[in-house]
Each structure stands twice: as structure tokens, then as C-alpha cells.
Amino acid sequence: MPGHKYLFRTVLCFLSVIFLSASAPGLGQNNPSVTKIALVGGSLIDGSGAAPLENAVLLIENGLIADIGVLGDLQIPEDYIVISTEGRTILPGLWDMHVHLLYAGHTNYPYWHQNYTEQFAENIMPATALQLLQAGVTSARDLGAPPESVFRVRDQIAANELPGPTLYVAGPQLTPEPPEWAQFYRRNIAGSANAQEQANALVERQADVLKISNAEGLRLEDVRSVVDIAHAQNLKVTAHGRSDAEIEIGLQGGVDEFQHIGLNSERYPDSVMRLIEERIDNGEELFWTPTIGLQLRAGTAAENRELLDDPENFLGLADNTVRDILTSMGNYDPDPVQAGIVVSKISQLREAGVRLLVGTDAGLSGNPHSQAIWQEMLSWVEMLGIAPLETIHAATALPAQVMGVDNLVGTLEVGKYADIVVVHGDPLASMRVLSDPELVIKHGQIMFDRRP
């Protein structure tokens, strides 16, 4: 992970991004002022799962991928800026399918809510969005935040008023009767009338996805009300999968995907697996974002304080906020890792044909936005035994498919937006190279440049 030597350069890049943001294209837009760039040499992984293209040349023009070929075969026009990528790997911009922009690593959540809620839209979320972007995340899905803050930040990024990944947001979580302290980012959907009211309100706010949590406390009719309203608007519904009970009611209610791996049982019971298999046997895809990096590597972060103290974890945050977060980390004491349960349940899901997506729960204690994505992908490869190309596919092409934008982003193909990450080394040999992207390009704009 980059340390102090990169901080000054990164801050300079941050300032230049703010200056350029008025011309940086949002998703679905084109911008003729974007510089023409040729990435030349090295290895190209397109995100489809195909083997890398060696000695690759990728041309960017007007924010789009103009051409892809091999050095010596593809002619590079004279008006292109040539960037050597020899010894490096070119990948699609990464997706994080589960982030929380309202959090920045503070260990005391009630304290954070009480003291920082008023700063979410103005200070906290713009900073955490920037941290995601510098980590190579060019698209992210926020699955739980106050609607007035997170919709505003999403729209500001789309309007090129803030630098950050393209955001897809759920707004508040939909739950049974949230406690008073949590009502600012949760909404009560106990009872069909409540469920319909809250789901319709989020549809009107143009939510990109709806999220249900603690479904075991809901009636099946409540879940179905949310799902029916979302599906009528071509929106997906995701739900927590921390307990067997909420998975069962979610599957019965028709949710499209689940989040997290619960630790309340050693393995998924037959009742859960039957419902999963029935869904897949009926020809319906089922997606799951396990968010296991924090679970499996919490002890590593606690024992290696430099991971938590890295200056890039706090990019864009005010000094007093950084001091507050660092002070709280003295109390960081993660739950014991239960890797056996996680590995066993992931194996069950994969054997049943569930499609896994890369998401991190970024922002929670011990899981900074600037590091969560590479640690999640490293955990998939090293601790779950998932092949590197499959892991990259689950962090690029597959999320774009789930969110219905795979015609625009997700893979490196001619005509798609130039959302690109360049890393030094080979992620197929070690996912650790993703910890330090040399170039982050979003829609053809160089947003971060750490080249030597």
C-alpha cells in the first residue's frame, strides 16, 4: 500500500481533479475535450475472463475506448499522448458492490452518527468517494446511507461537480421497526402499507437498487411488496444474508441477491440450499456479495497498524476528523476470524451455481475505502481459492451486468467508457499489486497518476 511518499502527489492530483471535474464525463455522457491517450505495451486483462492480451495497445478518445490491439499491429495516431505500460497490467476500472460512504473507519458508530451526520454530504462522503477512486474503484454501490446525503453526492459526481466513482445507491436500508438512533438511515417496512410507502418513496428519489436488512423480522408480504415495486421499475432488490432465516424469507420473497456470509451456523441448512437450487433450476440467476475480506483479515489489520494509519485512508478529510478517527482506532478490537465457516459456506454457494460479486463493506472499522477492494480480492484468491481471472471478472464485468450497464462499462472493449486501472506487475501472480494503482482513469480522464 502506498505510504507517505505518495501523499503529496496524490493531494496535488486531488486538486487537479477538482479543477478538471467540470469537463469529466458522467456515465452515459460523452466529452470531446478529453485528451487522446495511448496505453502501450504490457498485459491487458479485459474483465471478460479471457486470458490476458500481451504487448497490448489501448487507445482512448473522447472518453471512450477507441481501439485495442497489439504493439506493432495497431498504429498509434500522432496526436495521441503515449503512456508506456510495459511491465504493467491494464484492467477495467474496479467495482465495489457494497460500500458505505457515510463511514470513514471510526470505531464508535453511535459517536460518529451523533457528531458527523451533518457533515456527511459536505465533507465525509466526498472524501470517502475520492478514497475509493484513488484505489482504482471507478464504480461503486452504496447500500445504506441517509438519502438526502447519498443521493446528493451521487448526483454531484454524475454532474461532474465532485470526483469519485460512478455511484449506484440504495439510500436507507429497509428494515422492521429500526431503533430511533438508526432511523436516519433505515426505514420501517413492517406491514405492507409501510413497505409500499417506503419502496415507492425510494423509487421516486431514483434509487438505483433497494436493500432489505433483518428480513427475518418481516412478513413475507412485506418483502414481496418491496420486490414487486422495485421489479416494476426494473430495479433489483438485495438483502442481508447474515442469518438462515433472512435468506429463506428473502428467497421466498423474490429478492435478487444477498449480502454477507452469516456466522450463525456452520453450513447453510438443507432448507436454504433447496430454495437456492430451486431458484437456479428455474433459470433465474442468483447473485451474492459475500464481503469476506474484513471478516478474514480483521486480525491482520489489527496487528499491522500501518495499514490503518496509512495517510491515504484519510484523503480529503479534515485534520480534526482524521485525529478523531485515529484516536478511536486505539479501541479497535475485531471479532475473532471464523474462516472455516466462511470458506465452507462460499463453497456451498459456488457448487449450487450462485454468482459471486466483489464487494467490501468499505468504511467500517478496519476496512478503509482506500484498501478494502484489494484486500477483498486478495482474500478471494488466497483464502477462498478462487482463480484470479474469476475474481477480476467478479469485480468488473459481472457487477456491470447486474446493474444493467454492461453495454457501457465493465470490460475493456471498443466503444465502452474508458474506466481503466493500470498496476505495476501482474495481478494474476499476486493481487497485492492492486494495492497501489499507478493510473486510475475514469471516462478517459486521468484521475490519479502515481507513475514514478
Stockholm file with secondary structure:
# STOCKHOLM 1.0

chainA/1-452         MPGHKYLFRTVLCFLSVIFLSASAPGLGQNNPSVTKIALVGGSLIDGSGAAPLENAVLLIENGLIADIGVLGDLQIPEDYIVISTEGRTILPGLWDMHVHLLYAGHTNYPYWHQNYTEQFAENIMPATALQLLQAGVTSARDLGAPPESVFRVRDQIAANELPGPTLYVAGPQLTPEPPEWAQFYRRNIAGSANAQEQANALVERQADVLKISNAEGLRLEDVRSVVDIAHAQNLKVTAHGRSDAEIEIGLQGGVDEFQHIGLNSERYPDSVMRLIEERIDNGEELFWTPTIGLQLRAGTAAENRELLDDPENFLGLADNTVRDILTSMGNYDPDPVQAGIVVSKISQLREAGVRLLVGTDAGLSGNPHSQAIWQEMLSWVEMLGIAPLETIHAATALPAQVMGVDNLVGTLEVGKYADIVVVHGDPLASMRVLSDPELVIKHGQIMFDRRP
#=GR chainA/1-452 SS CCCHHHHHHHHHHHHHHHHHGGGSCCTTCCCTTSCCEEEESSEECCSSSCCCEETEEEEEETTEEEEEEETTTSCCCTTSEEEECTTEEEEECEEEEEECTTCCSCSCHHHHHHHHGGGIIIIIHHHHHHHHHHTTEEEEEECSCCHHHHHHHHHHHHTTSSCSCEEEECCSEEESSCCGGGTTTEEECCSHHHHHHHHHHHHHTTCSCEEECCGGGSCHHHHHHHHHHHHHTTCCEEEECSSHHHHHHHHHHTCSEEECCCCSSSSCCHHHHHHHHHHHHTTCCCEEECCCHHHHHHHHHHHCHHHHHCGGGGTTCCHHHHHHHHHHGGGCCCCCCCHHHHHHHHHHHHHHTCEECCCCCBTSTTCCTTTHHHHHHHHHHHHHCCCHHHHHHHTTHHHHHHTTCTTTSSSCCTTSBCCEEEEESCTTTCGGGGGSCSEEEETTEEEEECCC
#=GC SS_cons         CCCHHHHHHHHHHHHHHHHHGGGSCCTTCCCTTSCCEEEESSEECCSSSCCCEETEEEEEETTEEEEEEETTTSCCCTTSEEEECTTEEEEECEEEEEECTTCCSCSCHHHHHHHHGGGIIIIIHHHHHHHHHHTTEEEEEECSCCHHHHHHHHHHHHTTSSCSCEEEECCSEEESSCCGGGTTTEEECCSHHHHHHHHHHHHHTTCSCEEECCGGGSCHHHHHHHHHHHHHTTCCEEEECSSHHHHHHHHHHTCSEEECCCCSSSSCCHHHHHHHHHHHHTTCCCEEECCCHHHHHHHHHHHCHHHHHCGGGGTTCCHHHHHHHHHHGGGCCCCCCCHHHHHHHHHHHHHHTCEECCCCCBTSTTCCTTTHHHHHHHHHHHHHCCCHHHHHHHTTHHHHHHTTCTTTSSSCCTTSBCCEEEEESCTTTCGGGGGSCSEEEETTEEEEECCC
//
